[in-house]
Amino acid sequence: MNNQSFAVPALLSRFQGAFLKIFLLATILSVPAAAQSDGSATERFLLQPQDLVKIDFPGAPELNMELQVRRDGAITLPIVGEVDVAGMTPRELEGLLAEKFEDQLVSNEVIVSVIESHFTYYLEGEVRNPGIVESFRQLSVLEAIIAAGGIDKVTGKMKKIVVLRRKGGRYQQFELDLAAVIDGKNSQAFVLESYDIVSVPPRVW
């Protein structure tokens, strides 16, 4: 009798753990899929130093080129010279180039594609493997935490996770509730920018 009373909770615990893993995997996989379907990934992606971009001019293919964004955030283009692109979205750069190359184009169509990019994030606090997380695509907070081994089950807290982002010489602070994301109460993924700092707070006993 006693053995049965302990076996059922143990089985239920294993089932809940498996369900949570499946839910987390589904959440992770749904982020890029949703972004591709509504174009939001392109809209939120910001060009940064070291990005390799491809610029196509359908009306003037002789102008097509591939360039790497320099460390100072600029690229050098024939005819128009230097252009500061760091912090712009690919769509914004397309509009800017359409204006700058207006005299050389039969049509104002310009297509900017990011061939290669690199993102660096810093994870600190109650994660299993604090330190640097690197990726070739933008990650959500949930994805970055999982890449750092996940939140420590004993000492970590899923609420009040802090993201620090440097903008214009100052740090912006965002506070997130990861528990609400896992519970399905908040379906909006918080997408990190390169060099963001993610801090997972400890539990208060």
N, C-alpha and C positions, 0 to 999 in steps of 0.2 A: 504493500500500500504506500509506504513511504517512498519507495523507488519510483512508483508511478507519479506521485505528486511532484517529484523533482524533475522527472523526464519531460513532462509536458512544458513547463516554463523554459527548460533548456532548449527544447525543439523550437518553441516559439521565438526564443531569443535568436537562434540561428536563422530562422526564417526572416525575422525583422532585419537582421544584419545583411542578409542576401538581398532583400528588397531595397534596402538603402543603397547598396552598391549599384544595383540596376538603375535606381532612380538617378543617382549621381552621374552614371555613365550616360544616361539618356539626356540629362541636363547639359552635359559637356558637349555631346554630339549635336544637340539642337541649336547651339549658339551659332556656329558657322553656317548651318543649313538655313536658319532663319535670316541671317544677314545676307546670304546670297539671294534669297527669294525676294527681298524688298529693297536691295541695293544699299542698305544701311552701312554695310562694312566699308564700301567705297566712300560713303559720305563722311564717316567718322575717322577714316585712315588719314593720318597727317604725314606728309613727307618729312624725312629727317636725314641728317648727314649719313653718308655711306650707302644710302638707298641707290639701287641701280634702276633707272627708269628708261622706258622705251617711248619715244615720241613719234607718232605716225601722222603724216599729212596726206590723207586720201586724195586731195586735189593736187598735190605736188610731191609725189613719192621720192623725188630726188633730195628732199629735205629730211627724210626719215633718219632717225639717229637713236643711239643708245648712249646715255650719259650717267655718270655717277655723281650724286650730290656730294659736294666737297664738305670738309669739316666745318667750314664757315657757313654752311647752309645754302650755298649758291651753286649754280651751274653756268657754264659759258656756252652760249649759242652763237652759231654763225649769223652774221648780219646784225643781230640785235645786241650782242655782247652778254654781259653778266645779268643774271636774274636770280634774286633771292627767292628760294622756293620752300625752305624749311618752315614747317608750320602750316603749309597750304595743303588742301585736299587735291587729289588728282583732277577732280572736276574744276576746281578753282584755277589750277594751272592751265587746263585746257582753254578756259575762257581768256586768260591772260595772254597765252601764246597766239590765240586766234586774233587778238588785237594787234600784237606786236608784229605778226607776219602777214597782216592784212593785205599789204601791197603785193606779196609774193604768192598769194593763194587764189585759186579759181573759186573755191568754196571756203567758208570759214570753219570747216570741220577739222578738229584736232583731237587725236586720241592719245591719252597718256596712260601707260600701263606700268605698274611696278613689277619688275622682274625678280628682284631680290631685295629683301629687307632684313633687318636684324633688330631685335628688341631685348633690352636688359631690364630686369626687375629685381628689386631687393626685398626679401622676405625676412621679417624679424619677429621676435616674440615666441608665442607658443605653437610653433610649427615643428615638425620632426626634424627637418633639415634646413635650418635658417641659413640665409646667405643669398647668393646670386642665382637667379633663374634666367636662362637665356632661351630665346625662341626665334624662329624665322617668321612668326606671325604674331599679331596682337592676341593677348590672352585676356580672359575675364578674370576677376578676382578669384572666383572659384577654381578656375583652371590653374592659375598660378599657385594657389595654396596646395592643390593636389600635386602639382609638379614638385613642390617642396616637401612632399611626404605626407601632407594632410595636417590637420590640427591635432595636437596632442590630446588624446581622449581624456586623460586625467587632469591635466593642468590648463588646457585651452578652452577658450570661450568663443562661440560662434557669433555672438552679438557684439556690437560696438567695435567692429573691425575698422581700423583707421587706414586710409590711403593718403599719403602725402605726395603732392605733385608740385614741382617747381615751375613757376610761371613768372617771367619778367623779374627775376631776382628775388621773388618771394615764394613761400610755400602755401599752396591751397590745401585745406584739410577736408576730407570726406569721411563720413561715418556710415558704415554699412551693417546691415543685419543679415548675415549669411543664413541664419536659421530660417528666416522668412523665405529665402530663395529655395532652400531644400524642402521646406513645407509646401512650396507652390503658391505661397501668398504674394510673392513678388517675382514675376517672370522676366523682369527687365534686367539683363546682364550688365554689370558695370565693367566696361572695357578699359583696361589699363593702357597708359601711354608709356613709352620707353623711359626708364629711370624712375618710375614711380616706386614709392616705398610702401609696402603693405605690412602693417603691424597687427598681429593677433594678440589680444589681451589675455591675461591669466584669469582663471576663475577666482572669485572671492569666496573664501570659505568662512 
